[in-house]
Amino acid sequence: MKKLIALILITFLSLIVNAQEKKSKTYQQHRSAKTGRYVTKSETKKSPSTTYTTKRKKG
């Protein structure tokens, strides 16, 4: 009985860790529409109408 509970617990924890890893494999990249260069997040907040954000995979 203890082995069954331990097996279920380990399976559940591994699923949680796996799901968290999948979330962190992308990041956001911000680009200025006026100049075409990549900008920081703070610059994006200053002029949101002239920047766009894309999600990128970590490679």
N, C-alpha and C positions, 0 to 999 in steps of 0.2 A: 504493500500500500504506500509506504514512504517513497519507494522508487518511482511509482506512478506519479505521485504528486511532484516529486523532484523533476521528472521528465517533462511534465506539463509546464512547470514553472520555467525551466530552461528554454523550452520551445517558445513560450510567451515572451520572455525577455529577449530572445534572439530576434523575434519578429519586430519588437519595438526598436531595437538598435538598427535593424536593417531599414526600417521605414524612416528613421531619422537620418541615416546616411543618404538616402535617395533625395531628401529635401535639400541637402546642402551641396548637391553637385551642380547647381546653377548659380549664377550671380548676375546682377544688373549692370549694364554698361550704358553710360549717358553720352550723347553726341549732340553737338550744336548743329542746327540746321543752317545757320548763317555761314559759319566758317568751315564746317565739316570735321572739326577736330573733336577729340574726346575730351569731356569736361568732368569736373568733380560733381558730387552730389550737391554740394552747397551752391555751385554755380547753376545747377539745374533748378534749384528752388528760387533763385533770384530772377530767372527769366524762363518760366515754364512754357511759354508759348513758342519759344524758338529752340527748344531742345526736345529730343525724344529719347526714350529708354527702351533697350532691348535686353532680353534674357539670353545669356550665353552659358554654354556648358563649360565646366572646368575641365581642362585637358591636361 
